[in-house]
Amino acid sequence: MPEFFGALTSRETWALVHGMTLGALFLLAFGGGLASLYSLRASLVTEEGVQERTRRLRLGTTVMAVVAWLTVITGTFIVYPWYRAGVPVGTTDLTDYPKAKLVADAATAAWHNFGMEWKEHIAWMAPFLATAVAFAVAYYGVQLIRRGEIRRAVLVLFVLAFVAAGVAGLYGALITKAAPVA
Amino acid sequence: MQSTDTKPNGPVAAAFIAAAAACFTLGLLVVLNDANADISKALDFSKNYGLGSGVGPLSGKVAVSTIVYVVSWIGLHVAFRGKELPWRNVVIATSVLLGLGFLLTFPPAFELIADTIKGGA
């Protein structure tokens, strides 16, 4: 077991799983899915290539949807309660209370009032959109190449799902830097 | 009209509109939660129904949005199954709902709207 595993608390481990592990998987799935979706055009690939890209696209979009759900569920129901925990009366050290720590200082309050308020909501749009994309790809399969208008709409929703997750991920990293859940 | 010999677009239209409806619902609940203390208390599903521990009103916002997603998807899927819909209309409906969803979850926007509601109450 690498030494750093022993150095992480349970909260840090969950934050790592939520933000880094699932986040990295999401990025990988998005990259593969986007490349496959963009190039899924008859003029760009052979029939054999279409079959291969469609398989990769199905895998990429399905993984992205599943990972998006896992990310928001772990974030909302496991990590977020630690972030917003109430401060017991008489507590002066706010290290274990990230939200309270951020809003107590005018210089850092915006990390919560803007950053977390945006992140905690926009993040949930990613699984809704990613699931719709995965369904469309699974439903049409190779036929998607003949439905250009739907392929373009799928591409837009796919990118929007990534943007939603990207905003959430970026603010998650920055807020964790300012006041880690530990 | 279906442009080529492929499956009808109804089921995909249902999935897209349901996802956009869920995003809009989430945005609407974000505004209502900020504008009204009673609604905020009602949305605390972690306290009211034990959905998570210490999650607060976010638990209700995401639970209701997810329910809207699933129910509307099933309903629209049944309604649109086997049908070829005008894709432009699907895109417009999805875009409007999604645009409002993104707008209403953006803090400066939802705070302004919530403050306006509170000011008018």
Interface residues (C-beta under 8 A of the other chain):
Chain A: V72 T76 F77 Y80 P81 R84 A85 N113 F114 E117 W118 E120 H121 I122 W124 M125 F128 L129 T131 A132 F135 A136 Y139 Y140 Q143 R146 R147 E149 I150 A153 L157 L160
Chain B: S3 T4 D5 T6 K7 N9 P11 V12 A15 F16 A18 A19 A22 C23 L26 G27 V30 S46 G52 S53 G54 V55 G56 L58 S59 K61 V62 S65 Y69 W87 V90 V91 T94 L98 G101 F102 T105 F106 P107 P108
